[in-house]
Amino acid sequence: MKKKYLTAFLFWIALVVASSAQTNAVIEQVREAIKTGSAKELAKHLNTTVDVTLDGKPNTYSKAQAEFVLRDFFKANPPNEFSIIHQGSSKGGQPFAIGQYKTGNTTYRVWMKIRVSGNQSFVQEISFVKE
């Protein structure tokens, strides 16, 4: 009986590690997309619907709509620099990342909430808030 529980526990640990690696990879790919101002690349990592907040205005968009909105944002605010300054998981286990986006003389705090579904991770929510 102990062997059965040990096997189940080890399987669960393997799933957690694989999920964490996938989430880290998505955050890294999103970081690169934002760093280059590529809404097209960023959209590849968005959930089918995504909450986007720009300058304090939250909206829910389809993946395609979000790409257009983010493209316009990047066009109006081209990136000078972007970095992830913190990432982790909420008490409920939902992954998130916090970054800093610099454009011209303006700095934005970027907050992303990641949704894990099976073995895939997607950006569920992203916000750009002026600091």
Secondary structure, 3 states (H helix, E strand, C coil): CHHHHHHHHHHHHHHHHHHHHHHHHHHHHHHHHHHHCCHHHHHCCEEEEEEEEECCEEEEEEHHHHHHHHHHHHHHCCCCEEEEEEEEECCCCCEEEEEEEEECCEEEEEEEEEEEECCEEEEEEEEEEEC
